[in-house]
Amino acid sequence: MKIANTILNNLDEKIQQAGLPDREELTTYEGVIQKSSLMLFILVAAAAATWYSGYAANPLTLQVSAIMGLVIAFIISFKPVTAPFLAPLYAILEGMALASLSFFCEINYPGIATNAVLITLSIFAVSLLLYAKQIVTVDNDFKKMVMTATFAVVIVYLMNFVFSFLGIQIPMLHESGIIGIAFSLMVVGIATFNLFLDFQLVAEAVEEQAPKYFEWYCAFGLTVTLVWLYIEILKLLRKLRK
């Protein structure tokens, strides 16, 4: 899920690929906050509508919305200029997917979705505080470490996806044993570290005077990470409850 920050990490390269719109309208912290808040509102609204309409109980809702959301994420990652148009659509699709995923988890583990939301928000708040107070600094070494770890997780998930067609699963990683729980804890940690990359991307966008549309790209990146973090926390809580 975390493609936006790992594939296109260099801000100047993103801007050059997308072209240089009118520089009179530049990215600001206020603009990123507004767009990010709007993205989360759209996501939550879509999730609530999917849940209370009953569509969350349909497995196709999860499958179709997740696949379409992934396609949209790829497009935005390679073409940041499309973010103002596609980022809200991504939020809608992910809201639908998360509602369906949460519904099926709630069937076996009541209250797990609420706990996952609270933990996700708590991690986000603490991470933002640590970054704002410069307790955690994002340098090139930090970026390389996080990106390498993220790619490693992506590779493991891709391998598991391919093996699933053969009826094979990577042993113990998705089970509730010590190794499975340790793996989930590690992935939650990596997703959390990606939040710092998102914060740094916002800071660089403002400092480098990126065009206004980049506010939507930054908001998209934060949303991607929060969605990934929520899913991984949901997996971790499910393993712990087992």
C-alpha positions in Angstrom: 0.0 0.0 0.0 2.8 2.4 0.7 3.8 3.1 -2.9 3.5 6.9 -3.0 6.5 7.5 -0.8 8.7 4.6 -1.8 8.6 4.9 -5.6 8.9 8.7 -6.0 10.8 10.0 -3.0 12.7 12.9 -4.6 10.6 16.0 -4.5 12.3 17.8 -7.4 12.0 14.7 -9.6 8.2 14.6 -8.9 7.7 18.2 -9.8 9.8 17.9 -13.0 7.9 14.9 -14.2 4.5 16.6 -13.6 5.6 19.9 -15.1 5.7 23.3 -13.4 2.3 25.0 -13.0 1.9 28.7 -12.0 4.3 29.3 -9.1 2.1 32.1 -7.7 0.1 29.4 -5.9 2.4 27.4 -3.7 2.1 24.6 -1.2 1.5 25.7 2.4 1.2 23.9 5.7 -2.3 25.2 6.0 -3.3 23.9 2.6 -1.9 20.4 3.4 -3.8 20.3 6.7 -7.0 21.3 5.0 -6.6 18.7 2.2 -5.6 16.0 4.6 -8.6 16.7 6.8 -10.9 16.6 3.8 -9.4 13.3 2.7 -10.0 11.7 6.1 -13.5 13.1 6.2 -14.3 11.6 2.8 -12.8 8.3 3.8 -14.7 8.1 7.1 -18.0 9.2 5.4 -17.5 6.6 2.7 -16.8 4.0 5.3 -19.9 4.9 7.3 -22.1 4.9 4.2 -20.8 1.5 3.2 -21.3 0.1 6.7 -24.8 1.4 7.4 -26.0 0.6 3.9 -25.1 -3.1 4.3 -22.6 -3.2 1.5 -19.8 -3.8 3.9 -21.1 -7.4 4.3 -20.5 -8.1 0.6 -17.1 -9.6 0.0 -17.1 -8.0 -3.5 -17.1 -4.6 -1.9 -13.8 -5.3 -0.3 -12.2 -6.9 -3.4 -13.4 -4.4 -6.0 -12.8 -1.2 -3.9 -9.3 -2.4 -2.8 -8.2 -3.2 -6.4 -9.6 0.0 -7.8 -7.9 1.9 -4.9 -4.6 0.3 -5.7 -4.9 1.3 -9.3 -5.7 4.9 -8.4 -2.8 4.9 -6.0 -0.4 3.9 -8.8 -1.7 6.6 -11.1 -1.3 9.3 -8.5 2.2 8.1 -7.5 3.5 8.3 -11.0 1.5 11.4 -11.9 1.2 13.7 -8.9 -0.5 16.3 -11.0 -3.6 14.1 -11.0 -3.8 14.1 -7.2 -6.5 16.9 -7.0 -8.8 14.9 -9.1 -8.0 11.3 -8.0 -7.1 11.6 -4.4 -10.7 12.1 -3.2 -11.7 9.1 -5.3 -9.0 7.1 -3.6 -10.3 8.2 -0.2 -13.8 7.0 -1.2 -12.6 3.6 -2.4 -10.4 3.0 0.7 -13.3 4.0 2.9 -15.4 1.3 1.3 -12.6 -1.2 1.6 -11.9 -0.5 5.2 -15.5 -0.6 6.1 -15.9 -4.1 4.6 -12.6 -5.3 6.1 -13.6 -4.0 9.5 -17.0 -5.6 9.2 -15.6 -9.1 8.7 -13.2 -8.6 11.5 -15.9 -7.4 13.9 -17.9 -10.6 13.2 -15.3 -12.7 15.0 -13.7 -10.1 17.3 -16.3 -7.4 18.4 -14.8 -4.0 19.1 -11.5 -4.7 17.2 -12.2 -2.0 14.6 -12.7 0.7 17.3 -9.5 -0.3 19.0 -7.6 -0.3 15.7 -8.9 3.3 15.0 -7.9 4.6 18.4 -4.4 3.0 18.2 -3.9 4.4 14.7 -4.8 7.9 15.7 -2.7 7.7 18.8 0.4 6.6 16.8 -0.2 9.4 14.3 -0.5 12.0 17.1 2.7 10.8 18.8 4.6 10.6 15.6 3.6 14.1 14.6 4.7 15.4 18.0 8.0 13.6 17.8 8.6 15.1 14.4 7.5 18.6 15.3 9.8 18.6 18.4 12.6 17.3 16.2 13.1 14.3 18.5 13.0 12.2 15.3 14.9 13.8 12.3 14.5 12.5 8.8 17.9 12.4 7.0 19.0 10.5 4.0 20.1 7.5 6.0 16.6 7.4 7.7 14.9 7.6 4.3 17.0 4.8 2.9 16.4 2.6 5.9 12.6 3.0 5.9 12.3 2.7 2.1 14.4 -0.5 2.1 12.3 -2.0 4.9 9.1 -1.0 3.1 10.2 -2.6 -0.1 11.1 -5.8 1.9 7.5 -5.9 3.3 6.0 -5.3 -0.2 8.1 -8.2 -1.6 7.0 -10.5 1.2 3.3 -9.6 0.6 3.7 -10.1 -3.2 5.3 -13.5 -2.7 2.4 -14.5 -0.4 -0.1 -13.2 -3.0 1.5 -15.3 -5.7 1.9 -18.4 -3.5 -1.8 -18.1 -2.6 -2.8 -19.1 -6.1 -0.9 -22.3 -5.5 -2.6 -22.9 -2.2 0.5 -22.0 -0.3 1.1 -19.5 2.4 4.4 -18.3 3.9 4.4 -20.3 7.2 3.8 -18.6 10.6 3.7 -15.0 9.3 -0.1 -14.8 9.3 -0.6 -17.0 12.3 -1.1 -16.0 15.9 2.2 -17.5 17.2 5.2 -15.5 18.4 6.7 -15.2 14.9 3.4 -14.0 13.4 2.9 -11.4 16.1 6.5 -10.3 15.9 6.1 -9.8 12.1 3.0 -7.7 12.6 4.7 -5.6 15.2 7.6 -5.0 12.8 5.3 -4.0 9.9 3.4 -1.7 12.2 6.7 -0.1 13.1 7.7 0.3 9.5 4.3 1.9 8.6 4.8 4.3 11.5 8.3 5.3 10.2 6.6 6.0 6.9 4.6 8.7 8.7 7.9 10.6 9.3 8.6 10.4 5.6 5.2 11.9 4.9 5.9 14.7 7.4 9.2 15.4 5.7 7.6 15.4 2.3 5.3 18.1 3.4 8.1 20.2 4.9 10.2 19.8 1.7 7.2 20.7 -0.5 6.7 23.9 1.4 10.4 24.7 1.5 10.9 24.0 -2.2 7.8 26.1 -3.0 6.0 23.2 -4.8 2.9 24.1 -6.8 -0.5 24.2 -5.1 -1.6 20.8 -6.4 1.2 19.2 -4.4 -0.9 19.8 -1.3 -3.3 17.1 -2.5 -0.3 14.8 -3.2 0.9 15.2 0.4 -2.6 14.6 1.7 -2.8 11.5 -0.5 0.5 10.2 0.9 -0.6 10.7 4.5 -3.9 8.9 3.8 -2.1 5.9 2.2 0.1 5.5 5.3 -2.8 5.8 7.7 -4.8 3.3 5.8 -1.8 0.9 5.7 -1.2 1.5 9.4 -4.8 0.8 10.3 -4.8 -2.5 8.3 -1.6 -3.7 10.0 -2.9 -2.8 13.5 -6.1 -4.7 12.7 -4.1 -7.7 11.7 -2.0 -7.5 14.9 -5.1 -7.2 17.1 -6.6 -10.2 15.4 -3.5 -12.3 16.1 -3.4 -11.2 19.7 -7.1 -12.1 20.2 -6.5 -15.5 18.8 
